[in-house]
Amino acid sequence: MVKTIIVFLIIGLILTGIFGYPILRKRRRNSLKNRPFPPIWNAIIENNLPIYTRLYPGERRRLQGHIQVFLSEKQFIGCGGLQVTEEMKITIAAVACLLLLNERESYFPKLASILVYPSTYLAKETTSTGNYIVEERLVARLGESWTNDQIVLSWEQVKQDTSNWRDGHNVVLHEFAHQLDGEDGKVDGVPVLQQNSDYLIWADVMTKEYQRLCDDVQLDRKTVIDSYGATNTAEFFAVVTETFFEKPHQLHNQHPALYQLLQRYYQLAPVQWDITRG
């Protein structure tokens, strides 16, 4: 009898943990969002993120709330002798959380740590050359998103990207887009979408636009989307995310179907930030 009671208690505790944890997590996140946003953090974002002052007041407040949750749940690790500062954390979090302004609230669930190097860093890359021969070499990189639980960034590149917001290149947007892409366990250029019917529309538009970019690159035609997006479909999604946030007008004019697809996915209209805030 006692053993039976113990078993039921254990089962009850397990079920309570399974069903109770999401509720407790949501309450904790809501509590973090409702905390006063430190003025020094606001000053850092205004100084380092040009688009910040162009957001609507409600969007700024949502971004602030997401930043507070993000900083509470993610670990920053300095590498290559770098001491991670408050400015670095706030700047990286602010750019990353732009991708969550649509109230996605998943907060990059697989991501645990952000590794920050002072500048370009070397990473091992393994490639197959055929005939069962595998080569390992060191490659200079500015950032990467690991499929397990880490993102690696170059702080020098982060600063360059935020100070040149409209150039269409942003390592934080790029790597965190990979995180969104990988939430379903596959990094293939297809993130988790709201409805099943959305996948058909996504496949149609993305396939056509990816092929269009590949053709443009092959024929050496100028395009608003960076040529790196032609590498594969996963890189295409990350690159067009950069373009969507940094060159929304050009993307809207030259690739209207792609812009509308990303607008539906992110539930944001970056073109309005420029128009309404002048």
Secondary structure, DSSP 4 states (H G I P E B T S, - for coil): -HHHHHHHHHHHHHHHHHHHHHHHHHHHHHHHHTSPPPHHHHHHHHHH-GGGGGS-HHHHHHHHHHHHHHHHH-EEEE-TT----HHHHHHHHHHHHGGGTTT-----TT--EEEEESS-EEEEEEEEEETTEEEEEEEEESEEE-SSSEEEEEHHHHHHHHHTGGGS--HHHHHHHHHHHGGGS--SS----SSHHHHHHHHHHHHHHHHHHHHHHHTT---SS-GGGGS-HHHHHHHHHHHHHHSHHHHHHH-HHHHHHHHHHHT--HHHHHHHH-
